[in-house]
């Protein structure tokens, strides 16, 4: 059995913002407003070449299946494509959609039955990046000052959020992540995402770019 480990060290760097690079800025603003996640991300116009899997997903954790269905439905109504229809699984209930700009979103709950009505509330947002070597990338980020909150062998790691963070950062094997999302693992070009940090700019081992965040991401109301 793989045991999870937790560490506690001083944090010098944390994820302060997530910026998606999109070809059509106004269309993306409309989509994310309708989807209901615009408070958690920033948008930036870009025509950087990108093909196939971009190596990450943004995940929403919500209270129950009806709320999953509500978010998935809102995304589809706004123009998203369903990659995996919402359905029960061993771990709960989830669905996967791809935004018109190409970003993949997973909406999930650990509950298999509803205990109340559907809401538009989001319990947690996680940026899960697919990496070739979880241990190596985890150690790289620890060296940059991030604090590991959970680590499951060489399969998964997540980092403690900073005080201003609205999105949690986690790592997963790239091919395993692609399989979970229902897409081929191959992809080239830009990731089309920029991570805003509380320290200086850098690029990680898998090509994900960080920049110094100008200010903390807005706090959802």
C-alpha positions in Angstrom: 0.0 0.0 0.0 1.3 3.5 -0.9 1.1 5.7 2.2 0.4 9.4 2.0 2.9 11.7 3.7 2.4 15.2 4.9 5.1 17.8 5.5 5.1 21.2 7.1 7.7 23.7 6.1 7.9 27.5 5.7 6.3 28.7 2.4 8.2 31.2 0.4 6.2 30.7 -2.8 2.5 29.9 -3.4 0.0 30.0 -6.2 -1.7 33.3 -6.2 -3.5 33.3 -9.6 -4.2 31.2 -12.7 -4.2 32.9 -16.1 -5.6 31.1 -19.1 -4.4 32.2 -22.5 -7.2 32.3 -25.0 -7.5 33.2 -28.7 -10.8 35.0 -28.3 -10.8 37.1 -25.1 -14.4 38.3 -25.2 -15.8 34.9 -26.0 -13.8 33.4 -23.1 -15.1 36.0 -20.7 -18.7 35.2 -21.7 -18.1 31.5 -21.4 -16.5 31.6 -17.9 -19.1 34.0 -16.6 -21.9 31.6 -17.7 -20.0 28.6 -16.4 -19.6 30.4 -13.0 -15.8 30.1 -12.4 -14.7 33.6 -13.6 -13.8 34.6 -10.0 -11.1 31.9 -9.9 -9.2 32.6 -13.1 -7.7 35.4 -15.2 -7.8 35.6 -19.0 -5.1 36.8 -21.4 -5.2 37.0 -25.2 -2.7 34.7 -27.0 -2.2 33.1 -30.3 0.5 30.7 -29.1 0.5 27.4 -31.0 -1.0 24.5 -29.0 -2.1 21.1 -30.1 -3.5 18.1 -28.3 -3.5 17.7 -24.5 -2.1 20.8 -22.8 -1.1 18.8 -19.7 -3.4 20.2 -17.1 -7.0 20.3 -15.9 -8.9 22.6 -13.6 -11.1 20.7 -11.2 -14.2 21.9 -9.2 -15.2 20.1 -6.1 -18.9 20.6 -5.2 -21.4 19.3 -2.7 -23.4 16.7 -4.7 -24.4 15.1 -8.0 -27.1 17.7 -8.8 -24.6 20.5 -8.4 -22.2 18.6 -10.7 -25.0 18.4 -13.3 -25.7 22.0 -12.9 -22.2 23.1 -13.6 -21.7 20.7 -16.5 -25.0 21.8 -18.0 -24.1 25.5 -17.7 -20.8 24.8 -19.4 -22.4 22.9 -22.3 -25.1 25.6 -22.7 -22.3 28.1 -23.0 -20.5 26.1 -25.7 -18.4 23.5 -23.9 -17.9 20.0 -25.3 -18.5 17.0 -23.1 -15.5 14.7 -22.8 -16.9 12.5 -20.1 -20.7 12.6 -19.3 -21.4 13.1 -15.6 -21.7 9.7 -13.9 -21.1 7.7 -10.7 -17.6 6.2 -10.1 -15.8 4.4 -7.4 -14.9 7.7 -5.8 -18.2 9.6 -6.3 -19.8 11.4 -9.2 -18.1 13.6 -11.9 -18.1 14.9 -15.4 -15.5 16.4 -17.7 -16.0 19.2 -20.2 -13.7 21.1 -22.5 -14.2 24.9 -22.8 -14.3 26.5 -26.3 -10.8 27.8 -25.6 -9.5 24.3 -25.1 -9.2 24.2 -21.3 -10.4 21.0 -19.7 -12.5 21.2 -16.6 -13.6 18.3 -14.3 -16.5 18.8 -11.9 -16.7 16.3 -9.1 -18.2 15.4 -5.8 -17.3 12.6 -3.4 -21.1 12.2 -2.7 -23.0 9.6 -4.7 -26.4 10.9 -3.6 -27.8 14.3 -3.1 -28.5 15.4 0.5 -29.9 18.8 -0.6 -30.9 20.9 -3.6 -28.4 21.8 -6.3 -26.4 25.0 -5.7 -23.9 27.1 -7.6 -21.4 26.9 -4.8 -17.8 25.6 -5.3 -16.1 24.0 -2.4 -12.6 23.9 -3.9 -10.8 24.6 -7.2 -7.7 22.5 -8.0 -5.2 23.1 -10.8 -3.9 19.6 -11.5 -0.9 19.5 -13.8 0.3 16.4 -15.5 4.0 15.8 -15.2 6.5 13.2 -16.3 8.0 12.6 -12.9 5.9 13.5 -9.9 8.7 13.1 -7.4 11.2 15.2 -9.4 8.6 18.0 -10.0 7.6 17.9 -6.3 11.2 18.3 -5.2 11.6 21.2 -7.7 8.7 23.0 -6.3 9.8 22.4 -2.7 13.1 24.0 -3.7 11.1 27.0 -4.9 9.5 27.3 -1.5 6.2 25.6 -1.9 4.9 23.4 1.0 3.8 19.9 0.3 0.4 19.2 1.9 0.0 15.6 0.7 2.2 13.2 -1.2 1.2 9.7 -2.4 4.5 8.0 -3.5 5.4 9.0 -7.1 1.8 9.2 -8.2 0.3 12.4 -6.7 1.3 15.4 -4.7 -0.5 18.6 -3.7 0.7 21.8 -2.2 -0.6 23.9 0.6 -2.4 27.0 -0.7 -1.2 30.5 0.3 -3.3 32.9 2.3 -4.5 34.7 -0.9 -4.9 31.5 -3.0 -8.3 30.6 -4.4 -6.9 27.6 -6.4 -4.9 24.6 -5.0 -2.0 23.3 -7.0 -1.5 19.5 -7.4 0.6 17.1 -9.5 -0.3 13.9 -11.3 1.3 11.7 -13.9 0.6 13.2 -17.3 -0.6 10.0 -18.9 -2.7 9.0 -15.9 -4.3 12.5 -16.0 -5.1 12.3 -19.7 -6.7 8.9 -19.2 -8.8 10.2 -16.4 -10.0 13.1 -18.6 -10.7 10.8 -21.5 -8.2 12.4 -23.9 -5.0 11.2 -25.7 -1.8 12.1 -23.7 0.1 13.6 -26.6 0.3 17.3 -27.1 2.8 20.0 -28.3 3.2 23.7 -28.1 2.1 26.1 -25.4 0.3 24.9 -22.3 -1.8 28.1 -22.7 -1.7 28.7 -18.9 0.4 31.0 -16.7 0.7 30.5 -13.0 1.0 33.6 -10.8 3.3 33.2 -7.9 4.3 35.1 -4.8 8.0 35.1 -5.8 10.0 35.6 -9.0 9.3 34.2 -12.5 10.4 30.7 -13.4 9.5 27.7 -15.6 9.1 24.2 -14.1 10.5 20.9 -15.3 7.5 20.3 -17.6 7.4 23.7 -19.2 4.7 25.4 -17.0 5.5 29.1 -16.7 5.2 31.1 -13.5 5.3 34.8 -13.2 5.2 37.2 -10.3 1.6 37.9 -9.6 0.8 41.6 -9.7 -1.8 41.2 -7.0 -3.8 38.3 -5.3 -6.5 36.8 -7.4 -10.0 38.1 -6.4 -11.7 36.3 -3.6 -15.0 34.7 -4.6 -18.0 36.1 -2.9 
